[in-house]
Amino acid sequence: KNKFDLILMPTPPITLVDLVSYVKRKTNATFYLILRDIHPQSASSIGLIKYKFMYNYLERRSKKGYQMADLIGCMSQGNIDYIAENYPLLNKDKLVLLMNWQKNEGYSKPKTDIKEKFGWEEKLLILFGGNIGLGQRVENIIDLAEHYSHNENIIFLVIGKGVKKETMKQMAEEKKMKNIKFIEFMPRDEYLDFVKSVDIGLISINERYKVPTCPSKAVSYMSLKIPIFAMINATNDYGEIIEKAGAGYWAIGNDKDSVYTLFDKMCNDVTLRKKMGENGYNFYLENLTSEIAYNTIINQINEAKA
């Protein structure tokens, strides 16, 4: 019996497509689809979908969602271009830019300095936090840490959980790596306070991805003034966002020469890292807060109706 003006749904909960269709048809509500994951192409490209019939089923559901949506909020221009190219019959006017976001809780100094707590005052702390799964390609993190295993001043921290965490631990043990530390998953507030003490925030995206993707952990790094070092897939424009923000460096994950060269620059220049952290924070305040996302969505809806 309820009436709705607006339906918001992120991808890929394809099981809700029929419900959205019913509510939209019954109440004439505007349907705004938030493109968080280009599914099933992303999962298929890293081997998570092995059967063609399953892929085709998921593809039909995604296509129905795209067709029903009045607007599709895409995280980057690369996402917009990908959908436009792969769904040529789709009305391109419904594809709009909606960057990832996070609530602005205001920056404050850490309550606990993790370097002091663990006796790491002279160490350079490199963090990989969040989900640890197939999409993150943990081998990139292990390779990077192994390359710097001779440097006793660099410590790699891994915080989070996921299907590849045990694999990552096992790889580190087999290589007898002493410069990588694993910390169990911690509550969000504690984690965010912890992150403020690190020197570089790592991002790793599986190079096998055939779609552009913008990891949400990057928004957290920027909001906490942590410079970013990203190892990404070739079919991705996320590196352009990092460059535009001046928030860090990026390289294609399997281009090891570029990875090591750029990572060296960040490790060896504290002034550069501080500037990148400040740049990322300013970019976050100007583009990535939840208030900005809200205003963007409402303005886009009003423009579409005009």
Residue pairs with C-beta under 8 A, 6 or more apart in sequence:
2 27
3 27
4 23
4 27
4 29
5 29
5 30
6 29
6 30
6 32
6 301
7 20
7 23
7 24
7 29
7 30
7 31
7 32
8 32
8 34
8 297
9 16
9 20
9 31
9 32
9 33
9 34
9 65
10 33
10 34
10 35
10 36
11 33
11 34
11 35
11 36
11 37
11 38
11 39
11 62
11 65
12 36
12 37
12 39
12 40
12 58
12 62
14 39
14 58
14 61
14 62
14 65
17 61
17 64
17 65
17 68
20 31
20 65
20 68
21 64
21 68
23 29
24 31
24 68
30 70
30 71
30 301
30 304
30 305
31 68
31 69
31 70
31 71
32 69
32 70
32 71
32 72
32 73
32 297
32 300
32 301
33 65
33 66
33 68
33 69
33 71
33 72
33 73
34 73
34 98
35 72
35 73
35 74
35 75
35 79
35 83
35 98
36 75
37 213
38 79
38 82
38 83
38 211
38 212
38 213
39 58
39 62
40 49
40 54
40 55
40 58
40 59
40 62
41 86
41 210
41 211
42 135
42 209
42 210
42 211
42 213
43 49
44 55
45 208
45 209
45 210
45 211
46 134
46 135
46 206
46 208
46 209
47 134
47 208
48 134
49 55
49 58
63 87
66 72
66 83
66 87
66 90
67 90
69 94
70 94
70 301
70 304
71 94
71 96
71 300
71 301
71 304
72 83
72 94
72 95
72 96
73 96
73 97
73 98
73 296
73 297
73 300
74 80
74 83
74 95
74 96
74 97
74 98
75 98
75 99
75 100
75 213
75 214
76 97
76 99
76 212
76 214
76 237
76 238
76 240
76 241
77 97
77 237
78 212
78 235
78 236
78 237
78 238
78 240
79 211
79 212
79 214
80 95
80 96
80 97
82 211
82 212
83 90
83 95
84 90
84 92
84 95
93 304
94 304
96 300
97 296
98 293
98 296
98 297
98 300
99 214
99 287
99 288
99 293
99 296
100 214
100 216
100 218
100 219
100 288
101 219
101 288
101 289
101 290
101 292
101 293
102 216
102 219
102 220
102 223
102 284
102 288
102 289
102 290
103 289
103 290
104 223
104 284
104 285
104 289
104 290
104 291
105 223
107 223
107 224
107 225
107 281
109 196
110 193
110 194
110 196
110 197
111 193
112 193
112 194
112 197
113 197
114 120
114 125
114 194
114 197
114 198
115 121
115 123
115 125
115 197
120 155
122 153
123 153
123 154
123 155
124 153
124 154
124 155
124 199
124 200
124 267
125 155
125 157
125 197
125 198
125 199
125 200
126 145
126 154
126 155
126 156
126 157
126 198
126 199
126 200
126 202
126 229
127 156
127 157
127 159
127 195
127 198
127 200
127 201
127 202
127 226
128 141
128 156
128 157
128 158
128 159
128 160
128 201
128 202
128 204
129 157
129 158
129 159
129 160
129 191
129 195
129 201
129 217
129 220
130 159
130 160
130 215
130 216
130 217
130 220
131 160
131 161
131 162
132 138
132 158
132 160
132 161
132 162
132 163
132 164
132 165
132 168
133 162
133 163
133 164
134 163
134 164
134 206
135 205
135 206
135 209
135 213
136 162
136 164
136 204
136 205
136 206
137 204
137 205
137 206
137 207
137 208
137 231
137 253
138 164
138 165
138 167
138 168
138 171
138 204
139 171
140 204
140 231
140 253
140 259
141 156
141 158
141 168
141 202
141 204
142 168
142 171
142 172
142 175
142 177
142 180
143 256
144 156
144 202
144 231
144 259
144 260
144 263
145 156
145 172
145 177
145 179
145 180
146 175
146 177
147 256
147 260
148 154
148 156
148 179
149 175
149 177
149 178
149 179
151 179
152 179
154 179
154 267
155 179
155 180
155 181
156 179
156 180
156 181
156 202
157 180
157 181
157 183
157 198
158 165
158 168
158 180
158 181
158 182
158 183
159 182
159 183
159 184
159 185
159 186
159 191
159 194
160 185
161 184
161 185
165 182
168 182
169 182
172 180
172 182
186 194
192 220
192 224
195 201
195 220
195 221
195 224
195 226
196 224
196 225
196 226
198 226
199 226
199 227
199 273
200 226
200 227
200 228
200 229
200 248
200 266
200 267
200 273
201 217
201 218
201 220
201 221
201 226
201 227
201 228
201 229
201 248
202 228
202 229
202 230
202 231
203 215
203 217
203 218
203 221
203 228
203 229
203 230
203 231
203 232
204 230
204 231
204 232
204 253
205 213
205 215
205 230
205 231
205 232
205 233
205 236
205 238
205 253
206 233
206 253
207 232
207 233
207 234
207 252
207 253
207 254
208 233
209 233
209 235
209 236
210 233
210 235
211 235
212 235
212 236
212 237
212 238
213 233
213 236
213 238
214 238
214 241
215 238
218 228
218 230
218 238
218 242
219 284
219 288
221 227
221 228
221 247
221 280
222 228
222 245
222 247
222 280
222 281
222 283
222 284
222 288
223 281
223 284
223 288
224 281
225 277
225 278
225 280
225 281
226 277
226 280
227 247
227 248
227 266
227 272
227 273
227 274
227 276
227 277
227 280
228 242
228 247
228 248
228 249
228 250
228 276
228 280
229 248
229 249
229 250
229 262
229 263
229 266
230 238
230 239
230 242
230 248
230 249
230 250
230 251
231 250
231 251
231 252
231 253
231 259
232 238
232 239
232 250
232 251
232 252
232 253
233 252
233 253
234 252
238 250
239 250
242 248
242 249
242 250
243 250
244 283
245 279
245 280
245 283
246 275
246 276
246 279
246 280
246 283
247 276
247 277
247 279
247 280
247 283
248 266
248 276
248 280
249 262
249 263
249 265
249 266
250 262
251 258
251 259
251 262
252 258
253 259
265 272
266 272
266 273
266 276
286 292
